[in-house]
């Protein structure tokens, strides 16, 4: 009997030790089951961080659009995309941290029991996920060109094929239209889990239509008829004030702070100053946003460093105090850019339906919305829009130059969109640095190195199809 008891005791001790050892392999702070709503929140933050970041390993769009110049390290403003493998990082974030999270959120929310979850709310959540997925794919298409799409995000397809960019864009319009049609504005969606609109379906409806307008205008030179159709469908339902802006609000404490604060203040780095390209233009116009965009020098003037060259940090204006604050918000889409699109649409002969106003009106509205957003007084707004060099009737150039120049200024701190609009409208005129490693300003990101090495066959086919995997290869919509 004693032997039996002893054996039982030994067995229990060994089993207990094994259980304890097994439990050591379990991280109690890492969830095994994640709600779809949490994944949606994570995707929103990853997306916003990527487009708002000032880290040259992730986002160099402020440099490509010549908003900022560099101090010690100048590789990126001389168009070296390879040394830091910037395309790879941006690609990974968009696919892995945004689109994959959105897909998993869609799968989990789609499986929720409608007996315990309002089916209309479920439908709204799925529609919002789809709208944000379309937004993200549009960024990838308009950054790289042909990309993995129909086979993307499938864990069983290690080497996805690349789909044609124009074909993807057509499908994105189809998806966006379906998502908008399924939204029920009388019911909520994500609530607090939505870090942009707090679950407000009315605002997501406006965002979706504004995104449709934006995507359509990007097509305007490549397919005017299709662009006209989508613009005319979207225009009556787009943003009508800054209150509609797609805003991601950051918090005072890490890890939820403004990425620019992290990159420039918390890190103690002094890598960027204002670019002379932007500052010189704003100085010429005596633009009242200078004091919000940048810091003045001791003599209260604003001076930009030479774009593409190494610049002394103390000698030039820096990114402004608002922008480097830990809580400064990021914009995914705003009313100002929508008004500029409406002005351009009218110049192209598109109808805006019941939307009132002329191209001049919408152009002025776009400038006014930007000035107001940054905190410029109404008195200074009135003076600025009345200036001969600013007013639509008297500003120099054709409509592309007028709209392109003012939109470029208004899209400060939104480097990706400023770069996209410069590629699309070809204004303002930006100069290539004399010491650039490429002969022209990049009009696309080259494909990631890992795609070349691990997805070689599909990469080679995609590169050949678009005309070469080069930063100078124009995307299908970039006709001029």
C-alpha positions as CSV (number, residue, x, y, z in Angstrom):
1,X,0.0,0.0,0.0
2,X,2.8,2.4,0.9
3,X,4.4,1.7,-2.5
4,X,1.2,2.5,-4.3
5,X,0.8,5.8,-2.4
6,X,4.4,6.7,-3.1
7,X,4.0,6.0,-6.8
8,X,0.8,8.1,-6.9
9,X,2.5,10.9,-5.0
10,X,5.5,10.9,-7.4
11,X,3.1,10.9,-10.4
12,X,1.2,13.9,-9.1
13,X,4.4,15.8,-8.4
14,X,5.8,15.0,-11.9
15,X,2.5,15.9,-13.6
16,X,2.3,19.1,-11.6
17,X,5.8,20.1,-12.6
18,X,5.1,19.3,-16.3
19,X,2.0,21.5,-16.1
20,X,3.9,24.3,-14.6
21,X,6.7,24.0,-17.2
22,X,4.1,24.0,-20.0
23,X,2.4,27.1,-18.5
24,X,5.8,28.9,-18.7
25,X,5.5,28.8,-22.5
26,X,2.3,30.7,-22.4
27,X,2.5,34.5,-22.5
28,X,-0.3,35.8,-20.3
29,X,-0.2,39.2,-21.9
30,X,-0.6,37.9,-25.5
31,X,-4.2,37.2,-26.4
32,X,-5.1,33.9,-28.1
33,X,-8.5,35.1,-29.2
34,X,-8.8,38.7,-30.5
35,X,-12.1,40.4,-31.2
36,X,-12.6,41.6,-34.8
37,X,-13.3,45.1,-33.5
38,X,-9.8,45.2,-31.9
39,X,-8.2,44.2,-35.2
40,X,-10.1,47.0,-36.9
41,X,-8.7,49.5,-34.4
42,X,-5.2,48.1,-34.9
43,X,-5.5,48.4,-38.7
44,X,-6.7,52.1,-38.4
45,X,-3.7,52.9,-36.3
46,X,-1.2,51.1,-38.4
47,X,-2.5,52.8,-41.5
48,X,-2.4,56.2,-40.0
49,X,1.0,55.8,-38.4
50,X,2.4,54.7,-41.8
51,X,1.2,57.8,-43.7
52,X,1.9,60.2,-40.8
53,X,5.3,58.9,-39.9
54,X,8.4,61.1,-40.4
55,X,10.8,58.1,-40.1
56,X,12.8,57.7,-43.3
57,X,12.7,53.9,-42.9
58,X,8.9,54.1,-43.4
59,X,7.8,57.3,-45.1
60,X,9.8,59.7,-47.3
61,X,6.8,61.3,-49.0
62,X,7.4,64.7,-47.3
63,X,10.8,64.6,-49.0
64,X,9.5,63.4,-52.4
65,X,7.0,66.3,-52.4
66,X,9.8,68.7,-51.2
67,X,8.1,69.8,-48.0
68,X,11.1,69.0,-45.9
69,X,14.8,69.0,-46.5
70,X,17.4,67.0,-44.6
71,X,20.4,67.9,-42.5
72,X,23.0,65.3,-42.0
73,X,21.7,62.4,-44.0
74,X,20.5,63.3,-47.5
75,X,20.1,59.9,-49.2
76,X,16.3,60.0,-49.4
77,X,16.0,63.6,-50.7
78,X,18.5,62.5,-53.4
79,X,16.1,59.6,-54.3
80,X,18.0,56.7,-52.9
81,X,15.1,54.2,-52.2
82,X,17.4,51.2,-51.8
83,X,19.8,51.7,-48.9
84,X,17.1,51.7,-46.3
85,X,14.8,49.4,-48.3
86,X,12.0,51.9,-47.8
87,X,9.6,50.2,-50.2
88,X,9.8,46.9,-48.3
89,X,8.8,48.5,-45.0
90,X,5.9,50.5,-46.5
91,X,4.7,47.4,-48.4
92,X,4.9,45.2,-45.2
93,X,2.9,47.6,-43.1
94,X,0.1,48.0,-45.7
95,X,-0.3,44.3,-46.4
96,X,0.6,42.7,-43.0
97,X,-0.5,45.3,-40.5
98,X,-3.4,46.9,-42.3
99,X,-5.0,44.7,-44.9
100,X,-4.4,41.4,-43.1
101,X,-5.9,42.8,-39.9
102,X,-8.9,44.1,-41.8
103,X,-9.4,40.8,-43.5
104,X,-9.3,38.9,-40.2
105,X,-11.6,41.5,-38.6
106,X,-14.0,40.9,-41.5
107,X,-13.8,37.1,-41.0
108,X,-14.4,37.3,-37.2
109,X,-17.2,39.9,-37.4
110,X,-18.9,38.0,-40.2
111,X,-19.2,35.0,-38.0
112,X,-20.9,36.8,-35.1
113,X,-24.2,35.3,-34.1
114,X,-27.0,37.6,-35.3
115,X,-29.1,36.4,-32.4
116,X,-26.8,38.2,-30.0
117,X,-25.4,40.9,-32.3
118,X,-27.6,43.3,-34.3
119,X,-27.3,42.1,-37.9
120,X,-27.5,45.6,-39.2
121,X,-24.6,46.7,-37.0
122,X,-22.7,43.7,-38.3
123,X,-23.4,44.7,-41.9
124,X,-22.3,48.3,-41.2
125,X,-19.0,47.0,-39.6
126,X,-18.3,44.9,-42.6
127,X,-19.0,47.8,-45.0
128,X,-16.7,50.1,-43.0
129,X,-14.0,47.5,-43.2
130,X,-14.4,47.3,-46.9
131,X,-14.2,51.0,-47.3
132,X,-10.9,51.2,-45.4
133,X,-9.6,48.2,-47.3
134,X,-10.3,50.0,-50.6
135,X,-8.6,53.1,-49.3
136,X,-5.5,51.0,-48.4
137,X,-5.3,49.2,-51.7
138,X,-5.7,52.5,-53.5
139,X,-2.5,53.7,-51.7
140,X,-0.6,50.6,-52.7
141,X,-1.7,50.7,-56.4
142,X,-0.9,54.4,-56.6
143,X,2.5,53.9,-55.0
144,X,3.7,50.7,-56.8
145,X,1.5,50.1,-59.8
146,X,0.7,46.4,-60.4
147,X,0.5,44.6,-57.1
148,X,-0.6,41.3,-55.6
149,X,-4.4,41.6,-55.2
150,X,-6.6,38.7,-56.2
151,X,-4.2,36.2,-54.5
152,X,-3.0,38.6,-51.8
153,X,-3.4,37.8,-48.0
154,X,-4.0,34.1,-48.7
155,X,-1.7,32.1,-46.4
156,X,-1.9,29.2,-48.8
157,X,-0.4,31.2,-51.6
158,X,3.2,32.0,-50.7
159,X,3.9,33.6,-54.1
160,X,0.9,35.6,-55.2
161,X,0.7,36.9,-58.8
162,X,0.6,40.6,-59.5
163,X,-2.6,42.0,-60.9
164,X,-2.9,44.8,-63.4
165,X,-3.2,48.2,-61.6
166,X,-6.1,49.5,-63.8
167,X,-8.0,46.2,-63.3
168,X,-7.5,46.5,-59.6
169,X,-8.8,50.1,-59.6
170,X,-11.9,49.0,-61.5
171,X,-12.6,46.4,-58.9
172,X,-12.0,48.8,-56.0
173,X,-14.7,51.0,-57.4
174,X,-17.0,48.0,-57.5
175,X,-16.2,47.1,-54.0
176,X,-16.6,50.7,-52.8
177,X,-20.0,51.1,-54.5
178,X,-21.2,47.8,-52.9
179,X,-20.0,48.9,-49.4
180,X,-21.7,52.3,-49.7
181,X,-24.9,50.7,-50.8
182,X,-24.9,48.4,-47.8
183,X,-24.4,51.1,-45.1
184,X,-27.4,51.8,-42.9
185,X,-27.0,55.3,-41.6
186,X,-29.7,55.1,-39.0
187,X,-27.7,52.5,-37.1
188,X,-24.2,52.5,-35.6
189,X,-21.1,50.4,-36.4
190,X,-17.9,50.1,-34.4
191,X,-18.5,52.7,-31.7
192,X,-15.4,53.5,-29.7
193,X,-13.4,50.8,-31.5
194,X,-13.5,53.1,-34.5
195,X,-10.6,55.5,-33.9
196,X,-11.4,57.8,-36.8
197,X,-15.2,58.4,-36.7
198,X,-16.3,56.7,-33.5
199,X,-18.6,54.4,-35.4
200,X,-20.6,57.3,-37.0
201,X,-22.0,55.6,-40.1
202,X,-23.1,59.0,-41.7
203,X,-19.5,60.1,-41.6
204,X,-18.2,56.9,-43.1
205,X,-20.8,57.3,-45.9
206,X,-19.4,60.8,-46.6
207,X,-15.8,59.4,-46.4
208,X,-16.6,56.6,-48.8
209,X,-18.1,59.0,-51.4
210,X,-15.2,61.5,-50.9
211,X,-12.8,58.6,-51.5
212,X,-14.7,57.7,-54.6
213,X,-14.4,61.3,-55.9
214,X,-10.6,61.2,-55.1
215,X,-10.1,57.8,-56.9
216,X,-12.1,59.1,-59.9
217,X,-10.1,62.3,-60.2
218,X,-6.9,60.3,-60.2
219,X,-8.3,58.5,-63.3
220,X,-9.2,61.8,-65.1
221,X,-6.3,61.8,-67.6
222,X,-6.3,58.1,-68.2
223,X,-10.1,57.4,-68.5
224,X,-12.1,60.7,-68.6
225,X,-15.4,59.0,-69.3
226,X,-15.1,56.7,-66.3
227,X,-13.8,59.5,-64.1
228,X,-16.8,61.7,-65.1
229,X,-19.3,59.0,-64.3
230,X,-17.9,58.3,-60.8
231,X,-17.3,62.0,-60.0
232,X,-20.9,62.8,-60.9
233,X,-22.2,59.9,-58.7
234,X,-20.0,60.9,-55.7
235,X,-20.1,64.8,-55.8
236,X,-23.5,65.3,-54.1
237,X,-22.5,63.2,-51.1
238,X,-18.9,64.3,-50.2
239,X,-17.4,66.3,-47.4
240,X,-19.0,69.7,-46.9
241,X,-16.8,71.1,-44.0
242,X,-13.8,70.4,-41.9
243,X,-16.1,68.7,-39.4
244,X,-16.2,65.8,-41.9
245,X,-12.4,65.3,-42.0
246,X,-11.1,61.8,-41.4
247,X,-9.1,62.5,-38.3
248,X,-7.0,60.1,-36.2
249,X,-6.4,61.7,-32.8
250,X,-3.2,60.7,-31.0
251,X,-2.8,60.6,-27.2
252,X,-0.3,62.3,-24.9
253,X,1.6,59.1,-23.8
254,X,3.4,56.4,-25.8
255,X,2.7,54.2,-27.6
256,X,-0.2,56.2,-29.0
257,X,1.5,59.4,-29.7
258,X,1.9,61.4,-32.9
259,X,4.6,59.5,-34.9
260,X,6.3,62.8,-35.8
261,X,6.7,63.5,-32.0
262,X,8.3,60.1,-31.7
263,X,10.6,60.6,-34.6
264,X,11.7,64.2,-33.9
265,X,11.2,65.0,-30.2
266,X,11.2,61.8,-28.2
267,X,14.2,60.5,-30.3
268,X,16.0,63.9,-30.0
269,X,16.8,63.8,-33.7
270,X,17.5,66.9,-35.8
271,X,17.2,65.4,-39.2
272,X,14.8,67.7,-40.9
273,X,14.3,71.4,-41.7
274,X,11.8,73.1,-44.0
275,X,12.6,72.8,-47.6
276,X,13.4,75.9,-49.5
277,X,11.0,74.7,-52.3
278,X,8.0,75.1,-50.1
279,X,9.2,78.0,-47.9
280,X,10.2,80.2,-50.9
281,X,6.8,79.8,-52.5
282,X,5.0,80.6,-49.2
283,X,7.3,83.6,-48.6
284,X,6.4,84.9,-52.0
285,X,2.7,84.7,-51.2
286,X,3.2,85.9,-47.6
287,X,1.2,82.8,-46.7
288,X,-0.2,83.0,-43.2
289,X,0.2,79.3,-42.7
290,X,4.0,79.6,-42.4
291,X,3.8,80.3,-38.7
292,X,1.8,77.0,-38.2
293,X,3.8,74.9,-40.6
294,X,7.2,76.0,-39.5
295,X,9.2,77.7,-36.7
296,X,10.4,81.3,-37.4
297,X,14.1,82.2,-37.1
298,X,15.3,84.8,-34.5
299,X,14.5,87.6,-36.8
300,X,10.9,86.3,-37.3
301,X,11.6,85.2,-40.9
302,X,11.1,81.8,-42.4
303,X,13.9,80.2,-44.3
304,X,14.1,76.7,-45.9
305,X,17.2,74.6,-46.3
306,X,18.4,73.6,-49.7
307,X,16.5,70.6,-50.9
308,X,18.7,67.6,-51.6
309,X,21.7,69.1,-49.7
310,X,23.1,68.8,-46.2
311,X,21.7,71.7,-44.1
312,X,22.7,73.2,-40.8
313,X,19.8,72.5,-38.4
314,X,20.0,75.8,-36.4
315,X,20.1,77.9,-39.6
316,X,16.7,77.1,-41.0
317,X,13.0,76.9,-40.0
318,X,11.9,73.5,-38.5
319,X,8.6,71.6,-38.5
320,X,6.2,73.7,-36.4
321,X,5.3,73.3,-32.8
322,X,1.8,72.1,-33.6
323,X,3.1,69.3,-35.9
324,X,5.6,67.9,-33.4
325,X,3.2,67.9,-30.4
326,X,2.5,64.4,-29.1
327,X,-1.2,64.8,-29.6
328,X,-1.2,66.4,-33.0
329,X,-3.8,64.6,-35.2
330,X,-3.3,62.9,-38.5
331,X,-5.6,63.3,-41.5
332,X,-6.5,60.5,-43.9
333,X,-8.8,62.7,-46.1
334,X,-10.0,66.2,-45.6
335,X,-12.5,68.8,-46.9
336,X,-9.9,71.1,-48.4
337,X,-8.7,68.5,-50.9
338,X,-12.3,67.6,-51.8
339,X,-13.0,71.2,-52.7
340,X,-9.9,71.3,-54.9
341,X,-11.1,68.1,-56.7
342,X,-14.5,69.7,-57.3
343,X,-12.9,72.8,-58.8
344,X,-10.8,70.6,-61.1
345,X,-13.9,68.5,-62.0
346,X,-15.7,71.6,-63.2
347,X,-12.7,72.7,-65.3
348,X,-12.7,69.2,-66.9
349,X,-16.4,69.6,-67.8
350,X,-17.8,67.2,-65.3
351,X,-21.2,67.9,-63.7
352,X,-21.5,68.2,-59.9
353,X,-25.3,67.8,-59.9
354,X,-26.9,69.7,-57.1
355,X,-23.6,70.9,-55.7
356,X,-23.5,74.7,-56.3
357,X,-20.6,76.9,-57.2
358,X,-18.0,77.5,-59.9
359,X,-14.4,76.2,-60.3
360,X,-13.4,79.5,-58.7
361,X,-15.7,79.0,-55.8
362,X,-14.5,75.5,-55.0
363,X,-10.9,76.6,-55.4
364,X,-11.4,79.4,-52.9
365,X,-13.2,77.0,-50.6
366,X,-10.3,74.6,-50.7
367,X,-7.8,77.3,-49.7
368,X,-10.1,78.7,-47.0
369,X,-10.7,75.3,-45.5
370,X,-7.0,74.7,-45.2
371,X,-6.3,78.1,-43.7
372,X,-9.1,77.6,-41.2
373,X,-8.0,74.1,-40.3
374,X,-4.6,75.4,-39.3
375,X,-6.0,78.3,-37.2
376,X,-5.6,81.3,-39.5
377,X,-7.9,84.2,-38.6
378,X,-10.8,85.1,-40.8
379,X,-9.2,88.5,-41.5
380,X,-6.0,86.9,-42.8
381,X,-8.0,84.3,-44.8
382,X,-9.9,87.1,-46.6
383,X,-6.6,88.9,-47.4
384,X,-4.9,85.8,-48.7
385,X,-7.6,84.6,-51.0
386,X,-8.0,88.1,-52.4
387,X,-4.3,88.4,-53.4
388,X,-3.6,88.8,-57.1
389,X,-1.2,85.8,-57.0
390,X,-3.7,83.6,-55.2
391,X,-7.2,84.6,-56.5
392,X,-8.4,82.2,-59.2
393,X,-9.1,84.9,-61.8
394,X,-5.6,86.4,-61.5
395,X,-3.2,83.7,-60.4
396,X,-0.7,82.6,-63.1
397,X,-1.1,79.5,-65.2
398,X,-3.8,77.2,-66.3
399,X,-6.2,75.5,-63.9
400,X,-3.8,72.6,-63.3
401,X,-1.1,75.1,-62.2
402,X,-3.4,77.2,-60.0
403,X,-5.1,74.2,-58.3
404,X,-1.9,72.1,-58.2
405,X,0.1,74.9,-56.5
406,X,-2.4,75.8,-53.9
407,X,-3.3,72.1,-53.2
408,X,0.4,71.3,-52.7
409,X,0.6,74.0,-50.1
410,X,-2.6,72.8,-48.4
411,X,-1.4,69.2,-48.3
412,X,1.6,70.1,-46.1
413,X,2.4,67.3,-43.6
414,X,0.5,64.9,-45.8
415,X,3.4,64.0,-48.0
416,X,1.9,61.0,-49.7
417,X,-1.1,63.0,-51.0
418,X,1.1,66.0,-51.9
419,X,3.3,63.6,-53.9
420,X,0.3,62.0,-55.6
421,X,-1.2,65.3,-56.6
422,X,2.1,66.6,-58.0
423,X,2.4,63.4,-60.1
424,X,-1.1,63.9,-61.3
425,X,-1.3,67.6,-62.0
426,X,2.5,68.2,-62.7
427,X,2.4,71.3,-60.6
428,X,4.2,73.0,-58.9
429,X,7.4,72.7,-60.8
430,X,9.8,70.8,-58.6
431,X,13.5,70.6,-59.3
432,X,15.8,67.6,-59.1
433,X,18.8,68.1,-56.8
434,X,22.1,68.5,-58.6
435,X,23.5,65.6,-56.6
436,X,20.6,63.2,-57.0
437,X,21.2,59.5,-57.5
438,X,18.3,59.3,-60.0
439,X,17.9,61.7,-62.9
440,X,14.3,62.5,-62.1
441,X,11.9,62.7,-59.1
442,X,10.5,59.2,-58.4
443,X,6.9,58.8,-59.6
444,X,6.5,55.4,-58.0
445,X,8.2,53.2,-55.4
446,X,10.2,50.3,-56.7
447,X,9.1,46.8,-55.6
448,X,10.5,45.4,-52.4
449,X,13.8,43.5,-52.5
450,X,12.1,40.5,-50.9
451,X,9.7,40.3,-53.8
452,X,12.6,40.1,-56.2
453,X,14.2,37.3,-54.2
454,X,11.2,35.2,-53.0
455,X,8.5,35.9,-55.6
456,X,10.9,36.1,-58.5
457,X,8.7,34.8,-61.3
458,X,5.8,37.0,-60.5
459,X,8.0,40.0,-59.8
460,X,9.8,39.7,-63.1
461,X,6.5,39.5,-65.0
462,X,5.1,42.5,-63.1
463,X,8.2,44.6,-63.8
464,X,8.2,43.8,-67.5
465,X,4.5,44.5,-67.7
466,X,4.7,48.0,-66.3
467,X,7.7,49.0,-68.3
468,X,10.5,48.2,-65.8
469,X,10.7,48.3,-62.0
470,X,12.1,51.8,-61.9
471,X,11.3,54.8,-59.9
472,X,10.8,56.7,-63.2
473,X,8.2,54.3,-64.6
474,X,4.9,56.2,-64.7
475,X,1.8,54.5,-63.4
476,X,-1.1,53.8,-65.8
477,X,-3.0,57.0,-64.8
478,X,0.0,59.3,-65.0
479,X,-0.3,60.3,-68.7
480,X,1.6,63.7,-68.8
